[in-house]
C-alpha cells in the first residue's frame, strides 16, 4: 500500500471546497435559514459578530477535517469497492458512523442545542459525508 501524498492533499483540498459550496447551499437555503433564525435566541447558539470570520473558520475546519479524512481514505481505499460511487458512498457511511452520528448523539444527550437544528446538522452532515466520500473516490 502506498499513499500518493500530492493526490491525497489535492483530494482533501478539493473535497473541502466542494463541501463548503454545497454546505453553503444546504445551510443558507430559505428553509434551513428560517430554522436557524427561529433558534437564534437559544443560549446554545454562539453569536458571531463577524460573518467573514465565521465563514473563514468554518472553511479552515472543513479543510483540516477533509485533509485528515483524505489520508484515512488513502489508507483504506484498497478494501473499499472498486467502482467510484460505491467506494465514495461506503466511505461516506464510514464518516457518518465515526463523526456525524457520535456528534449528533453527544449533542442530543449533553446540550440544550435545539432539536430541529440537531436534525439539520445530522441530515446536512450526512449529505456532506457522502459528497466528500465521492470526491475522494474520484480524485484519490
Secondary structure, DSSP 8 states (H G I E B T S, - for coil): ----HHHHHHHHHHHHHHHHHHHHHHHHSHHHHHHHHHTTT-TTS---S-HHHHHHHHHHHHHHHHHHHHHHHHHHGGGS-SSHHHHHHHHHHHHIIIIIHHHHHHHHHH----HHHHHHHHHHHHHHHHHHHHHHHHH-
